[in-house]
Amino acid sequence: MDSQTVEITGRNYLVSMLVSDGLEVARPEGDRGVDLIAYLDLDEARRFVACPIQMKAATTASFGLFSKYERIAQLLLVHV
C-alpha cells in the first residue's frame, strides 16, 4: 500500500473504533496538527466535551513523538 492508502485506512479504522465506543468524530478542514476531533454532545454534567487527535498510521512497527505538537493542549497522539 502507498502512504496515502495507509493513512486513509488507518483513519477509517480509528474512526470506526471511536464511533463503536459511543463517541462522535469530526474532521477539521485544515491541517494544523489535528487530524480528528472526538467528542460527546453531552457528558454527565450536560457539557460538550471534545478531544483533539493526531493520528499516525503505518504498516510496520513504528513510534515517534514530535515536539511540534506540544503547542496543542490535550492532544492525543494515536498510532494505528
PyMOL Python script that loads the backbone (N, CA, C, O; Angstrom):
from pymol import cmd

cmd.read_pdbstr("""\
ATOM      1  N   MET A   1       0.840  -1.188   0.000  1.00  0.00           N
ATOM      2  CA  MET A   1       0.000   0.000   0.000  1.00  0.00           C
ATOM      3  C   MET A   1       0.881   1.245   0.000  1.00  0.00           C
ATOM      4  O   MET A   1       1.930   1.273   0.644  1.00  0.00           O
ATOM      5  N   ASP A   2       0.452   2.264  -0.720  1.00  0.00           N
ATOM      6  CA  ASP A   2       1.189   3.525  -0.664  1.00  0.00           C
ATOM      7  C   ASP A   2       0.820   4.279   0.617  1.00  0.00           C
ATOM      8  O   ASP A   2      -0.137   3.910   1.298  1.00  0.00           O
ATOM      9  N   SER A   3       1.570   5.327   0.946  1.00  0.00           N
ATOM     10  CA  SER A   3       1.385   6.025   2.227  1.00  0.00           C
ATOM     11  C   SER A   3       0.009   6.673   2.359  1.00  0.00           C
ATOM     12  O   SER A   3      -0.536   6.733   3.461  1.00  0.00           O
ATOM     13  N   GLN A   4      -0.555   7.154   1.269  1.00  0.00           N
ATOM     14  CA  GLN A   4      -1.880   7.768   1.328  1.00  0.00           C
ATOM     15  C   GLN A   4      -2.943   6.721   1.663  1.00  0.00           C
ATOM     16  O   GLN A   4      -3.844   6.985   2.459  1.00  0.00           O
ATOM     17  N   THR A   5      -2.843   5.552   1.068  1.00  0.00           N
ATOM     18  CA  THR A   5      -3.789   4.472   1.354  1.00  0.00           C
ATOM     19  C   THR A   5      -3.661   4.017   2.805  1.00  0.00           C
ATOM     20  O   THR A   5      -4.664   3.739   3.463  1.00  0.00           O
ATOM     21  N   VAL A   6      -2.436   3.943   3.296  1.00  0.00           N
ATOM     22  CA  VAL A   6      -2.211   3.560   4.703  1.00  0.00           C
ATOM     23  C   VAL A   6      -2.863   4.582   5.626  1.00  0.00           C
ATOM     24  O   VAL A   6      -3.520   4.206   6.597  1.00  0.00           O
ATOM     25  N   GLU A   7      -2.689   5.868   5.334  1.00  0.00           N
ATOM     26  CA  GLU A   7      -3.280   6.910   6.167  1.00  0.00           C
ATOM     27  C   GLU A   7      -4.810   6.844   6.148  1.00  0.00           C
ATOM     28  O   GLU A   7      -5.444   6.924   7.200  1.00  0.00           O
ATOM     29  N   ILE A   8      -5.393   6.701   4.986  1.00  0.00           N
ATOM     30  CA  ILE A   8      -6.851   6.640   4.873  1.00  0.00           C
ATOM     31  C   ILE A   8      -7.399   5.408   5.598  1.00  0.00           C
ATOM     32  O   ILE A   8      -8.390   5.496   6.323  1.00  0.00           O
ATOM     33  N   THR A   9      -6.754   4.276   5.397  1.00  0.00           N
ATOM     34  CA  THR A   9      -7.184   3.043   6.060  1.00  0.00           C
ATOM     35  C   THR A   9      -7.069   3.177   7.578  1.00  0.00           C
ATOM     36  O   THR A   9      -7.980   2.789   8.309  1.00  0.00           O
ATOM     37  N   GLY A  10      -5.952   3.724   8.046  1.00  0.00           N
ATOM     38  CA  GLY A  10      -5.758   3.918   9.483  1.00  0.00           C
ATOM     39  C   GLY A  10      -6.770   4.863  10.080  1.00  0.00           C
ATOM     40  O   GLY A  10      -7.308   4.605  11.156  1.00  0.00           O
ATOM     41  N   ARG A  11      -7.037   5.973   9.381  1.00  0.00           N
ATOM     42  CA  ARG A  11      -8.014   6.949   9.880  1.00  0.00           C
ATOM     43  C   ARG A  11      -9.407   6.340   9.949  1.00  0.00           C
ATOM     44  O   ARG A  11     -10.124   6.533  10.931  1.00  0.00           O
ATOM     45  N   ASN A  12      -9.790   5.611   8.917  1.00  0.00           N
ATOM     46  CA  ASN A  12     -11.117   4.992   8.922  1.00  0.00           C
ATOM     47  C   ASN A  12     -11.238   3.940  10.021  1.00  0.00           C
ATOM     48  O   ASN A  12     -12.297   3.810  10.636  1.00  0.00           O
ATOM     49  N   TYR A  13     -10.174   3.195  10.272  1.00  0.00           N
ATOM     50  CA  TYR A  13     -10.184   2.220  11.367  1.00  0.00           C
ATOM     51  C   TYR A  13     -10.359   2.939  12.704  1.00  0.00           C
ATOM     52  O   TYR A  13     -11.185   2.537  13.524  1.00  0.00           O
ATOM     53  N   LEU A  14      -9.576   4.008  12.926  1.00  0.00           N
ATOM     54  CA  LEU A  14      -9.674   4.753  14.177  1.00  0.00           C
ATOM     55  C   LEU A  14     -11.075   5.340  14.354  1.00  0.00           C
ATOM     56  O   LEU A  14     -11.651   5.256  15.439  1.00  0.00           O
ATOM     57  N   VAL A  15     -11.621   5.931  13.299  1.00  0.00           N
ATOM     58  CA  VAL A  15     -12.977   6.494  13.374  1.00  0.00           C
ATOM     59  C   VAL A  15     -13.981   5.405  13.737  1.00  0.00           C
ATOM     60  O   VAL A  15     -14.862   5.631  14.566  1.00  0.00           O
ATOM     61  N   SER A  16     -13.860   4.230  13.127  1.00  0.00           N
ATOM     62  CA  SER A  16     -14.814   3.149  13.429  1.00  0.00           C
ATOM     63  C   SER A  16     -14.705   2.711  14.885  1.00  0.00           C
ATOM     64  O   SER A  16     -15.719   2.388  15.504  1.00  0.00           O
ATOM     65  N   MET A  17     -13.500   2.694  15.441  1.00  0.00           N
ATOM     66  CA  MET A  17     -13.326   2.313  16.855  1.00  0.00           C
ATOM     67  C   MET A  17     -13.923   3.373  17.778  1.00  0.00           C
ATOM     68  O   MET A  17     -14.573   3.031  18.765  1.00  0.00           O
ATOM     69  N   LEU A  18     -13.714   4.636  17.475  1.00  0.00           N
ATOM     70  CA  LEU A  18     -14.264   5.711  18.302  1.00  0.00           C
ATOM     71  C   LEU A  18     -15.792   5.695  18.270  1.00  0.00           C
ATOM     72  O   LEU A  18     -16.444   5.817  19.308  1.00  0.00           O
ATOM     73  N   VAL A  19     -16.351   5.545  17.080  1.00  0.00           N
ATOM     74  CA  VAL A  19     -17.812   5.521  16.939  1.00  0.00           C
ATOM     75  C   VAL A  19     -18.399   4.301  17.655  1.00  0.00           C
ATOM     76  O   VAL A  19     -19.443   4.399  18.300  1.00  0.00           O
ATOM     77  N   SER A  20     -17.733   3.164  17.541  1.00  0.00           N
ATOM     78  CA  SER A  20     -18.249   1.959  18.208  1.00  0.00           C
ATOM     79  C   SER A  20     -18.203   2.099  19.730  1.00  0.00           C
ATOM     80  O   SER A  20     -18.920   1.394  20.440  1.00  0.00           O
ATOM     81  N   ASP A  21     -17.360   3.009  20.235  1.00  0.00           N
ATOM     82  CA  ASP A  21     -17.301   3.278  21.676  1.00  0.00           C
ATOM     83  C   ASP A  21     -18.250   4.395  22.093  1.00  0.00           C
ATOM     84  O   ASP A  21     -18.225   4.834  23.243  1.00  0.00           O
ATOM     85  N   GLY A  22     -19.085   4.857  21.168  1.00  0.00           N
ATOM     86  CA  GLY A  22     -20.117   5.839  21.512  1.00  0.00           C
ATOM     87  C   GLY A  22     -19.712   7.290  21.343  1.00  0.00           C
ATOM     88  O   GLY A  22     -20.434   8.181  21.790  1.00  0.00           O
ATOM     89  N   LEU A  23     -18.582   7.553  20.712  1.00  0.00           N
ATOM     90  CA  LEU A  23     -18.145   8.927  20.503  1.00  0.00           C
ATOM     91  C   LEU A  23     -18.557   9.407  19.116  1.00  0.00           C
ATOM     92  O   LEU A  23     -18.806   8.605  18.217  1.00  0.00           O
ATOM     93  N   GLU A  24     -18.623  10.711  18.959  1.00  0.00           N
ATOM     94  CA  GLU A  24     -18.805  11.338  17.659  1.00  0.00           C
ATOM     95  C   GLU A  24     -17.425  11.750  17.161  1.00  0.00           C
ATOM     96  O   GLU A  24     -16.511  11.925  17.967  1.00  0.00           O
ATOM     97  N   VAL A  25     -17.258  11.907  15.858  1.00  0.00           N
ATOM     98  CA  VAL A  25     -15.958  12.267  15.298  1.00  0.00           C
ATOM     99  C   VAL A  25     -16.139  13.361  14.255  1.00  0.00           C
ATOM    100  O   VAL A  25     -17.038  13.296  13.417  1.00  0.00           O
ATOM    101  N   ALA A  26     -15.273  14.365  14.318  1.00  0.00           N
ATOM    102  CA  ALA A  26     -15.251  15.439  13.324  1.00  0.00           C
ATOM    103  C   ALA A  26     -13.862  15.484  12.689  1.00  0.00           C
ATOM    104  O   ALA A  26     -12.862  15.149  13.325  1.00  0.00           O
ATOM    105  N   ARG A  27     -13.820  15.900  11.433  1.00  0.00           N
ATOM    106  CA  ARG A  27     -12.556  16.026  10.708  1.00  0.00           C
ATOM    107  C   ARG A  27     -12.335  17.494  10.357  1.00  0.00           C
ATOM    108  O   ARG A  27     -13.094  18.061   9.572  1.00  0.00           O
ATOM    109  N   PRO A  28     -11.302  18.115  10.930  1.00  0.00           N
ATOM    110  CA  PRO A  28     -11.020  19.517  10.607  1.00  0.00           C
ATOM    111  C   PRO A  28     -10.700  19.687   9.115  1.00  0.00           C
ATOM    112  O   PRO A  28     -10.089  18.812   8.502  1.00  0.00           O
ATOM    113  N   GLU A  29     -11.109  20.794   8.553  1.00  0.00           N
ATOM    114  CA  GLU A  29     -10.866  21.062   7.135  1.00  0.00           C
ATOM    115  C   GLU A  29      -9.398  21.373   6.874  1.00  0.00           C
ATOM    116  O   GLU A  29      -8.843  20.933   5.867  1.00  0.00           O
ATOM    117  N   GLY A  30      -8.771  22.118   7.761  1.00  0.00           N
ATOM    118  CA  GLY A  30      -7.374  22.499   7.578  1.00  0.00           C
ATOM    119  C   GLY A  30      -6.435  21.487   8.211  1.00  0.00           C
ATOM    120  O   GLY A  30      -6.868  20.593   8.938  1.00  0.00           O
ATOM    121  N   ASP A  31      -5.145  21.634   7.930  1.00  0.00           N
ATOM    122  CA  ASP A  31      -4.140  20.744   8.509  1.00  0.00           C
ATOM    123  C   ASP A  31      -3.218  21.565   9.400  1.00  0.00           C
ATOM    124  O   ASP A  31      -2.195  22.082   8.953  1.00  0.00           O
ATOM    125  N   ARG A  32      -3.606  21.675  10.686  1.00  0.00           N
ATOM    126  CA  ARG A  32      -2.825  22.443  11.645  1.00  0.00           C
ATOM    127  C   ARG A  32      -2.369  21.560  12.800  1.00  0.00           C
ATOM    128  O   ARG A  32      -2.097  22.061  13.891  1.00  0.00           O
ATOM    129  N   GLY A  33      -2.282  20.249  12.570  1.00  0.00           N
ATOM    130  CA  GLY A  33      -1.791  19.334  13.592  1.00  0.00           C
ATOM    131  C   GLY A  33      -2.855  18.472  14.234  1.00  0.00           C
ATOM    132  O   GLY A  33      -2.537  17.577  15.017  1.00  0.00           O
ATOM    133  N   VAL A  34      -4.120  18.727  13.914  1.00  0.00           N
ATOM    134  CA  VAL A  34      -5.214  17.920  14.455  1.00  0.00           C
ATOM    135  C   VAL A  34      -5.873  17.193  13.288  1.00  0.00           C
ATOM    136  O   VAL A  34      -6.395  17.820  12.367  1.00  0.00           O
ATOM    137  N   ASP A  35      -5.841  15.848  13.341  1.00  0.00           N
ATOM    138  CA  ASP A  35      -6.443  15.053  12.265  1.00  0.00           C
ATOM    139  C   ASP A  35      -7.919  14.781  12.503  1.00  0.00           C
ATOM    140  O   ASP A  35      -8.718  14.776  11.567  1.00  0.00           O
ATOM    141  N   LEU A  36      -8.275  14.556  13.761  1.00  0.00           N
ATOM    142  CA  LEU A  36      -9.656  14.237  14.128  1.00  0.00           C
ATOM    143  C   LEU A  36      -9.993  14.917  15.448  1.00  0.00           C
ATOM    144  O   LEU A  36      -9.103  15.242  16.235  1.00  0.00           O
ATOM    145  N   ILE A  37     -11.274  15.126  15.681  1.00  0.00           N
ATOM    146  CA  ILE A  37     -11.750  15.589  16.975  1.00  0.00           C
ATOM    147  C   ILE A  37     -12.809  14.598  17.437  1.00  0.00           C
ATOM    148  O   ILE A  37     -13.846  14.434  16.795  1.00  0.00           O
ATOM    149  N   ALA A  38     -12.535  13.945  18.553  1.00  0.00           N
ATOM    150  CA  ALA A  38     -13.517  13.034  19.147  1.00  0.00           C
ATOM    151  C   ALA A  38     -14.307  13.837  20.170  1.00  0.00           C
ATOM    152  O   ALA A  38     -13.733  14.609  20.939  1.00  0.00           O
ATOM    153  N   TYR A  39     -15.626  13.655  20.178  1.00  0.00           N
ATOM    154  CA  TYR A  39     -16.424  14.451  21.102  1.00  0.00           C
ATOM    155  C   TYR A  39     -17.693  13.736  21.540  1.00  0.00           C
ATOM    156  O   TYR A  39     -18.160  12.781  20.918  1.00  0.00           O
ATOM    157  N   LEU A  40     -18.224  14.248  22.642  1.00  0.00           N
ATOM    158  CA  LEU A  40     -19.534  13.842  23.147  1.00  0.00           C
ATOM    159  C   LEU A  40     -20.414  15.081  23.124  1.00  0.00           C
ATOM    160  O   LEU A  40     -19.992  16.153  23.557  1.00  0.00           O
ATOM    161  N   ASP A  41     -21.622  14.942  22.629  1.00  0.00           N
ATOM    162  CA  ASP A  41     -22.542  16.083  22.621  1.00  0.00           C
ATOM    163  C   ASP A  41     -22.803  16.562  24.040  1.00  0.00           C
ATOM    164  O   ASP A  41     -22.784  17.760  24.322  1.00  0.00           O
ATOM    165  N   LEU A  42     -23.044  15.621  24.913  1.00  0.00           N
ATOM    166  CA  LEU A  42     -23.315  15.946  26.310  1.00  0.00           C
ATOM    167  C   LEU A  42     -22.687  14.887  27.203  1.00  0.00           C
ATOM    168  O   LEU A  42     -22.904  13.691  27.005  1.00  0.00           O
ATOM    169  N   ASP A  43     -21.911  15.326  28.182  1.00  0.00           N
ATOM    170  CA  ASP A  43     -21.415  14.371  29.167  1.00  0.00           C
ATOM    171  C   ASP A  43     -22.405  14.322  30.321  1.00  0.00           C
ATOM    172  O   ASP A  43     -23.517  14.837  30.206  1.00  0.00           O
ATOM    173  N   GLU A  44     -22.010  13.706  31.433  1.00  0.00           N
ATOM    174  CA  GLU A  44     -22.927  13.547  32.574  1.00  0.00           C
ATOM    175  C   GLU A  44     -23.402  14.888  33.129  1.00  0.00           C
ATOM    176  O   GLU A  44     -24.507  14.977  33.665  1.00  0.00           O
ATOM    177  N   ALA A  45     -22.585  15.926  33.006  1.00  0.00           N
ATOM    178  CA  ALA A  45     -22.938  17.256  33.513  1.00  0.00           C
ATOM    179  C   ALA A  45     -23.569  18.127  32.426  1.00  0.00           C
ATOM    180  O   ALA A  45     -23.719  19.336  32.604  1.00  0.00           O
ATOM    181  N   ARG A  46     -23.939  17.505  31.293  1.00  0.00           N
ATOM    182  CA  ARG A  46     -24.592  18.190  30.178  1.00  0.00           C
ATOM    183  C   ARG A  46     -23.680  19.221  29.513  1.00  0.00           C
ATOM    184  O   ARG A  46     -24.138  20.276  29.075  1.00  0.00           O
ATOM    185  N   ARG A  47     -22.381  18.901  29.443  1.00  0.00           N
ATOM    186  CA  ARG A  47     -21.400  19.759  28.783  1.00  0.00           C
ATOM    187  C   ARG A  47     -20.963  19.114  27.473  1.00  0.00           C
ATOM    188  O   ARG A  47     -20.975  17.890  27.337  1.00  0.00           O
ATOM    189  N   PHE A  48     -20.583  19.937  26.525  1.00  0.00           N
ATOM    190  CA  PHE A  48     -19.952  19.465  25.294  1.00  0.00           C
ATOM    191  C   PHE A  48     -18.488  19.194  25.629  1.00  0.00           C
ATOM    192  O   PHE A  48     -17.805  20.058  26.180  1.00  0.00           O
ATOM    193  N   VAL A  49     -18.004  17.992  25.296  1.00  0.00           N
ATOM    194  CA  VAL A  49     -16.629  17.611  25.606  1.00  0.00           C
ATOM    195  C   VAL A  49     -15.959  17.138  24.321  1.00  0.00           C
ATOM    196  O   VAL A  49     -16.508  16.303  23.601  1.00  0.00           O
ATOM    197  N   ALA A  50     -14.757  17.680  24.031  1.00  0.00           N
ATOM    198  CA  ALA A  50     -14.048  17.318  22.806  1.00  0.00           C
ATOM    199  C   ALA A  50     -12.566  17.099  23.092  1.00  0.00           C
ATOM    200  O   ALA A  50     -12.006  17.655  24.037  1.00  0.00           O
ATOM    201  N   CYS A  51     -11.944  16.271  22.248  1.00  0.00           N
ATOM    202  CA  CYS A  51     -10.522  15.970  22.385  1.00  0.00           C
ATOM    203  C   CYS A  51      -9.872  15.917  21.001  1.00  0.00           C
ATOM    204  O   CYS A  51     -10.322  15.167  20.134  1.00  0.00           O
ATOM    205  N   PRO A  52      -8.814  16.711  20.789  1.00  0.00           N
ATOM    206  CA  PRO A  52      -8.118  16.676  19.502  1.00  0.00           C
ATOM    207  C   PRO A  52      -7.223  15.437  19.400  1.00  0.00           C
ATOM    208  O   PRO A  52      -6.647  14.992  20.393  1.00  0.00           O
ATOM    209  N   ILE A  53      -7.118  14.892  18.193  1.00  0.00           N
ATOM    210  CA  ILE A  53      -6.323  13.685  17.954  1.00  0.00           C
ATOM    211  C   ILE A  53      -5.398  13.910  16.763  1.00  0.00           C
ATOM    212  O   ILE A  53      -5.827  14.394  15.715  1.00  0.00           O
ATOM    213  N   GLN A  54      -4.132  13.557  16.930  1.00  0.00           N
ATOM    214  CA  GLN A  54      -3.170  13.490  15.827  1.00  0.00           C
ATOM    215  C   GLN A  54      -2.897  12.011  15.612  1.00  0.00           C
ATOM    216  O   GLN A  54      -2.446  11.322  16.527  1.00  0.00           O
ATOM    217  N   MET A  55      -3.164  11.523  14.421  1.00  0.00           N
ATOM    218  CA  MET A  55      -3.034  10.102  14.128  1.00  0.00           C
ATOM    219  C   MET A  55      -1.831   9.846  13.233  1.00  0.00           C
ATOM    220  O   MET A  55      -1.569  10.590  12.287  1.00  0.00           O
ATOM    221  N   LYS A  56      -1.115   8.791  13.547  1.00  0.00           N
ATOM    222  CA  LYS A  56      -0.027   8.300  12.706  1.00  0.00           C
ATOM    223  C   LYS A  56      -0.365   6.864  12.333  1.00  0.00           C
ATOM    224  O   LYS A  56      -0.662   6.052  13.209  1.00  0.00           O
ATOM    225  N   ALA A  57      -0.325   6.544  11.057  1.00  0.00           N
ATOM    226  CA  ALA A  57      -0.640   5.192  10.595  1.00  0.00           C
ATOM    227  C   ALA A  57       0.581   4.600   9.909  1.00  0.00           C
ATOM    228  O   ALA A  57       1.315   5.301   9.212  1.00  0.00           O
ATOM    229  N   ALA A  58       0.791   3.310  10.111  1.00  0.00           N
ATOM    230  CA  ALA A  58       1.924   2.622   9.490  1.00  0.00           C
ATOM    231  C   ALA A  58       1.580   1.151   9.299  1.00  0.00           C
ATOM    232  O   ALA A  58       0.731   0.599   9.999  1.00  0.00           O
ATOM    233  N   THR A  59       2.244   0.535   8.351  1.00  0.00           N
ATOM    234  CA  THR A  59       2.025  -0.896   8.101  1.00  0.00           C
ATOM    235  C   THR A  59       3.047  -1.759   8.837  1.00  0.00           C
ATOM    236  O   THR A  59       2.918  -2.983   8.869  1.00  0.00           O
ATOM    237  N   THR A  60       4.057  -1.130   9.424  1.00  0.00           N
ATOM    238  CA  THR A  60       5.061  -1.848  10.209  1.00  0.00           C
ATOM    239  C   THR A  60       5.166  -1.180  11.574  1.00  0.00           C
ATOM    240  O   THR A  60       4.627  -0.093  11.781  1.00  0.00           O
ATOM    241  N   ALA A  61       5.855  -1.824  12.497  1.00  0.00           N
ATOM    242  CA  ALA A  61       6.049  -1.247  13.828  1.00  0.00           C
ATOM    243  C   ALA A  61       6.683   0.133  13.693  1.00  0.00           C
ATOM    244  O   ALA A  61       7.697   0.297  13.014  1.00  0.00           O
ATOM    245  N   SER A  62       6.081   1.117  14.343  1.00  0.00           N
ATOM    246  CA  SER A  62       6.536   2.493  14.214  1.00  0.00           C
ATOM    247  C   SER A  62       6.085   3.281  15.429  1.00  0.00           C
ATOM    248  O   SER A  62       4.982   3.072  15.936  1.00  0.00           O
ATOM    249  N   PHE A  63       6.939   4.192  15.900  1.00  0.00           N
ATOM    250  CA  PHE A  63       6.549   5.048  17.013  1.00  0.00           C
ATOM    251  C   PHE A  63       7.399   6.302  16.967  1.00  0.00           C
ATOM    252  O   PHE A  63       8.594   6.242  16.677  1.00  0.00           O
ATOM    253  N   GLY A  64       6.790   7.423  17.249  1.00  0.00           N
ATOM    254  CA  GLY A  64       7.535   8.671  17.291  1.00  0.00           C
ATOM    255  C   GLY A  64       6.775   9.727  18.067  1.00  0.00           C
ATOM    256  O   GLY A  64       5.545   9.741  18.082  1.00  0.00           O
ATOM    257  N   LEU A  65       7.523  10.612  18.715  1.00  0.00           N
ATOM    258  CA  LEU A  65       6.956  11.767  19.399  1.00  0.00           C
ATOM    259  C   LEU A  65       7.521  13.003  18.723  1.00  0.00           C
ATOM    260  O   LEU A  65       8.710  13.050  18.408  1.00  0.00           O
ATOM    261  N   PHE A  66       6.696  13.986  18.503  1.00  0.00           N
ATOM    262  CA  PHE A  66       7.100  15.155  17.742  1.00  0.00           C
ATOM    263  C   PHE A  66       6.827  16.425  18.548  1.00  0.00           C
ATOM    264  O   PHE A  66       5.683  16.700  18.910  1.00  0.00           O
ATOM    265  N   SER A  67       7.868  17.190  18.826  1.00  0.00           N
ATOM    266  CA  SER A  67       7.738  18.383  19.669  1.00  0.00           C
ATOM    267  C   SER A  67       6.820  19.439  19.052  1.00  0.00           C
ATOM    268  O   SER A  67       6.285  20.280  19.775  1.00  0.00           O
ATOM    269  N   LYS A  68       6.630  19.412  17.742  1.00  0.00           N
ATOM    270  CA  LYS A  68       5.772  20.421  17.107  1.00  0.00           C
ATOM    271  C   LYS A  68       4.326  20.336  17.581  1.00  0.00           C
ATOM    272  O   LYS A  68       3.567  21.292  17.422  1.00  0.00           O
ATOM    273  N   TYR A  69       3.935  19.203  18.162  1.00  0.00           N
ATOM    274  CA  TYR A  69       2.552  19.037  18.634  1.00  0.00           C
ATOM    275  C   TYR A  69       2.370  19.491  20.079  1.00  0.00           C
ATOM    276  O   TYR A  69       1.247  19.473  20.582  1.00  0.00           O
ATOM    277  N   GLU A  70       3.439  19.897  20.762  1.00  0.00           N
ATOM    278  CA  GLU A  70       3.339  20.340  22.148  1.00  0.00           C
ATOM    279  C   GLU A  70       2.433  21.557  22.309  1.00  0.00           C
ATOM    280  O   GLU A  70       1.864  21.770  23.380  1.00  0.00           O
ATOM    281  N   ARG A  71       2.299  22.340  21.273  1.00  0.00           N
ATOM    282  CA  ARG A  71       1.507  23.576  21.352  1.00  0.00           C
ATOM    283  C   ARG A  71       0.006  23.323  21.432  1.00  0.00           C
ATOM    284  O   ARG A  71      -0.754  24.238  21.749  1.00  0.00           O
ATOM    285  N   ILE A  72      -0.434  22.102  21.151  1.00  0.00           N
ATOM    286  CA  ILE A  72      -1.860  21.789  21.133  1.00  0.00           C
ATOM    287  C   ILE A  72      -2.240  21.127  22.463  1.00  0.00           C
ATOM    288  O   ILE A  72      -1.838  19.997  22.741  1.00  0.00           O
ATOM    289  N   ALA A  73      -3.011  21.840  23.271  1.00  0.00           N
ATOM    290  CA  ALA A  73      -3.396  21.345  24.601  1.00  0.00           C
ATOM    291  C   ALA A  73      -4.232  20.082  24.488  1.00  0.00           C
ATOM    292  O   ALA A  73      -5.130  19.993  23.651  1.00  0.00           O
ATOM    293  N   GLN A  74      -3.932  19.111  25.333  1.00  0.00           N
ATOM    294  CA  GLN A  74      -4.687  17.868  25.457  1.00  0.00           C
ATOM    295  C   GLN A  74      -4.734  17.039  24.180  1.00  0.00           C
ATOM    296  O   GLN A  74      -5.653  16.238  24.004  1.00  0.00           O
ATOM    297  N   LEU A  75      -3.775  17.211  23.294  1.00  0.00           N
ATOM    298  CA  LEU A  75      -3.729  16.455  22.054  1.00  0.00           C
ATOM    299  C   LEU A  75      -3.379  14.994  22.342  1.00  0.00           C
ATOM    300  O   LEU A  75      -2.418  14.702  23.054  1.00  0.00           O
ATOM    301  N   LEU A  76      -4.164  14.098  21.783  1.00  0.00           N
ATOM    302  CA  LEU A  76      -3.842  12.668  21.862  1.00  0.00           C
ATOM    303  C   LEU A  76      -3.069  12.280  20.610  1.00  0.00           C
ATOM    304  O   LEU A  76      -3.495  12.578  19.495  1.00  0.00           O
ATOM    305  N   LEU A  77      -1.936  11.616  20.793  1.00  0.00           N
ATOM    306  CA  LEU A  77      -1.182  11.074  19.681  1.00  0.00           C
ATOM    307  C   LEU A  77      -1.564   9.605  19.564  1.00  0.00           C
ATOM    308  O   LEU A  77      -1.309   8.820  20.477  1.00  0.00           O
ATOM    309  N   VAL A  78      -2.169   9.236  18.456  1.00  0.00           N
ATOM    310  CA  VAL A  78      -2.663   7.869  18.272  1.00  0.00           C
ATOM    311  C   VAL A  78      -1.890   7.204  17.137  1.00  0.00           C
ATOM    312  O   VAL A  78      -1.850   7.712  16.017  1.00  0.00           O
ATOM    313  N   HIS A  79      -1.280   6.071  17.441  1.00  0.00           N
ATOM    314  CA  HIS A  79      -0.558   5.296  16.431  1.00  0.00           C
ATOM    315  C   HIS A  79      -1.420   4.105  16.015  1.00  0.00           C
ATOM    316  O   HIS A  79      -1.817   3.295  16.852  1.00  0.00           O
ATOM    317  N   VAL A  80      -1.703   4.007  14.727  1.00  0.00           N
ATOM    318  CA  VAL A  80      -2.543   2.933  14.196  1.00  0.00           C
ATOM    319  C   VAL A  80      -1.679   2.073  13.299  1.00  0.00           C
ATOM    320  O   VAL A  80      -2.162   1.095  12.730  1.00  0.00           O
TER     321      VAL A  80
END
""", "prot")
cmd.dss("prot")
cmd.show_as("cartoon", "prot")
cmd.util.cbc("prot")
cmd.orient("prot")
